[in-house]
Amino acid sequence: MDVPEAERPEAARADLRKRLGVRPFKAVPDGFDPLTASPRALRAHGYPARPDAKAQPRLHDQWVTVMSEPWRMIEPQFEVMDDKAHGPRHDYGLPAGNGWGGAIAFTKKDDTVTWVSGQWTVPHITPPTSGHCIVANWIGIDGANGDPNGNDSYDILQTGTTQLIVNGLIQAYLSYVWFEWYPAPPVTITNLHVSAGDTMYAVICVYSPTEAGIHLLNRTTGLGTAFIKTSKKVHLVGNCAEWVIEDPTGANMVLGRFGDTYFDECVAGTQNGDLLTAGGGTLLKMYDVNGKTIAQPAIETDLLVRIRYTDAAP
């Protein structure tokens, strides 16, 4: 684990960002109003693009609701988390389990995902056993096999939150916000704090196969951040978008009990102008190492997915 960015000298902070391939947007000036700002100004300061009110009225109304809230953009600080790796989804078969539960939407042939959005309430977890446990909620692009068009992707660009409980002499309950462009390790945003019960809103906007903007807002605390991520080793295929709860394979922890968790505003856009929704996609249930279902998704509406922890212990 690297030294947190806030504790580094300025030169070392710049070096870390260069190594991670991240850079912040321009600072938000005093009095900036996203509701009246031009599209160019929105992008320059790290705000998600305003949907067209006539072509996409539902998305436009949601954007206005979020942007009308009193919130403050902060410049992100980063820390690499080599020990909490995520990764693409595979049907490993027994006894490995599969690690993902939620929804995935594939594009049509010869189309690519250009943005994905989602909102979730950070769950409060409890240990199913006496050991350590973990739960990650995230949205993402790429990383799932089983594409009906045969265009599988094994990179993945994702952002979300993680809850974990470490049992020692004193039980530690930890929560953090992160992003990952696999196969690079995940990176936490150390100054965007999150707690169980907070409502998180996230958008990933693709600028090119090797560059994307990541936008994160804690709607409960009113703090948000955004930055541009560039990849030098992999590129996005753009064949699918996901809304997922995960037991990260790199964490070597069991899935924490999370009750019910919900992903809302589950929608993605494509290069050809299609909208992909969780309700129009494929549900992914998570099974444990014994092949029993441990996380069961269900469609509530086209934009709302519920995922239920189903205690699969004997």
C-alpha positions, -999 to 999 in steps of 0.1 A, spaced: 0 0 0 14 34 -9 17 64 14 -16 84 12 -12 113 -13 -21 139 13 10 129 32 34 132 2 54 163 -9 39 181 -39 65 166 -62 58 131 -50 21 137 -54 26 148 -90 47 117 -96 20 94 -81 -7 109 -104 16 106 -134 22 69 -125 -15 63 -120 -24 81 -152 -48 105 -135 -53 142 -136 -79 165 -120 -103 188 -139 -100 225 -136 -109 239 -102 -145 249 -98 -147 288 -95 -168 305 -68 -204 309 -79 -203 282 -106 -238 270 -113 -239 237 -133 -276 243 -141 -267 272 -163 -232 264 -173 -223 256 -209 -215 220 -220 -179 231 -224 -177 245 -189 -193 214 -174 -167 192 -189 -138 215 -180 -148 214 -143 -156 177 -141 -194 177 -142 -213 150 -160 -228 162 -193 -263 176 -193 -287 152 -211 -309 167 -238 -343 177 -223 -362 167 -254 -344 136 -265 -338 122 -230 -363 139 -206 -360 113 -179 -322 115 -178 -324 152 -180 -347 154 -150 -325 131 -129 -294 152 -138 -312 184 -128 -322 168 -95 -286 158 -87 -271 191 -99 -296 212 -79 -284 198 -46 -259 218 -25 -226 200 -30 -190 208 -33 -163 195 -57 -130 186 -41 -97 178 -58 -92 140 -54 -63 124 -35 -52 89 -43 -38 57 -27 -30 25 -44 -46 -7 -29 -27 -36 -43 -43 -61 -19 -79 -54 -29 -79 -63 -66 -111 -67 -86 -112 -80 -121 -133 -94 -150 -161 -119 -143 -155 -155 -151 -177 -186 -145 -148 -204 -128 -169 -233 -117 -165 -251 -83 -149 -246 -60 -141 -210 -68 -175 -193 -69 -179 -164 -93 -178 -131 -73 -204 -110 -91 -241 -103 -84 -262 -77 -102 -270 -68 -138 -251 -65 -170 -263 -49 -203 -245 -58 -236 -244 -35 -266 -256 -44 -301 -230 -57 -326 -206 -30 -338 -216 -5 -310 -197 6 -279 -206 20 -244 -197 57 -241 -210 63 -206 -226 45 -176 -243 59 -145 -257 44 -113 -267 52 -77 -266 30 -46 -269 32 -9 -238 20 8 -248 -12 27 -241 -19 63 -225 -53 65 -221 -79 92 -198 -109 92 -213 -143 82 -185 -160 102 -159 -150 128 -134 -140 101 -129 -110 78 -156 -101 53 -160 -76 24 -186 -62 0 -180 -39 -30 -207 -20 -49 -197 -5 -83 -206 5 -118 -184 -4 -148 -177 -8 -184 -163 -41 -199 -151 -71 -180 -177 -98 -186 -177 -128 -208 -208 -143 -224 -214 -115 -249 -241 -127 -273 -222 -111 -301 -190 -129 -292 -172 -97 -283 -160 -105 -248 -138 -81 -229 -113 -88 -202 -103 -53 -193 -126 -34 -170 -131 3 -159 -151 5 -127 -157 28 -97 -175 22 -65 -174 17 -27 -161 -10 -5 -171 -20 30 -149 -45 50 -147 -58 85 -114 -70 99 -116 -91 130 -87 -88 153 -82 -78 189 -105 -49 180 -130 -53 152 -124 -27 125 -152 -15 101 -137 2 71 -154 21 41 -138 37 11 -143 49 -25 -122 36 -53 -117 32 -90 -99 5 -111 -89 1 -147 -80 -36 -147 -54 -51 -148 -39 -22 -129 -47 -24 -92 -75 -5 -76 -70 31 -63 -89 47 -34 -100 83 -33 -88 90 2 -105 124 8 -140 114 -5 -153 98 27 -182 73 27 -201 55 54 -228 29 56 -261 44 47 -247 71 24 -261 75 -11 -234 74 -38 -239 86 -74 -213 78 -101 -208 84 -138 -181 71 -161 -177 90 -194 -156 75 -222 -135 101 -242 -116 75 -261 -107 38 -257 -78 48 -235 -92 78 -216 -123 84 -195 -137 108 -169 -148 94 -135 -174 114 -116 -183 106 -80 -208 123 -56 -217 114 -21 -252 128 -21 -255 124 17 -224 145 26 -227 168 -4 -191 162 -15 -181 152 -50 -150 147 -70 -140 140 -106 -108 132 -126 -96 120 -159 -80 85 -161 -57 75 -190 -46 39 -196 -14 31 -214 -16 -7 -213 -52 -16 -221 -81 -1 -240 -119 -3 -236 -138 -27 -258 -170 -11 -247 -192 -41 -252 -211 -40 -219 -221 -19 -188 -226 -33 -153 -241 -26 -119 -226 -51 -95 -221 -61 -59 -189 -81 -56 -167 -103 -34 -133 -91 -47 -112 -122 -56 -80 -104 -46 -92 -97 -10 -93 -133 2 -123 -125 23 -158 -139 25 -188 -119 13 -203 -98 42 -240 -101 49 -255 -70 34 -293 -77 35 -308 -59 5 -289 -34 -16 -303 -14 -45 -288 1 -76 -309 30 -91 -305 51 -122 -289 21 -139 -285 34 -174 -257 36 -200 -254 52 -234 -237 39 -266 -219 54 -296 -249 48 -318 -273 65 -294 -289 35 -278 -297 35 -240 -289 4 -221 -307 -3 -188 -303 -28 -161 -339 -39 -166 -332 -46 -202 -300 -65 -194 -290 -98 -179 -292 -106 -142 -261 -121 -125 -265 -141 -94 -235 -148 -72 -228 -183 -60 -204 -194 -33 -177 -220 -35 -203 -248 -29 -224 -237 -58 -251 -222 -37 -266 -188 -45 -255 -161 -21 -266 -129 -38 -298 -129 -58 -307 -99 -81 -342 -89 -91 -355 -62 -114 -377 -36 -96 -380 -12 -126 -360 -8 -158 -335 15 -139 -337 -2 -104 -322 -35 -94 -324 -51 -59 -298 -75 -48 -305 -97 -18 -280 -116 3 -293 -152 6 -275 -169 34 -262 -200 17 -245 -214 48 -257 -250 56 
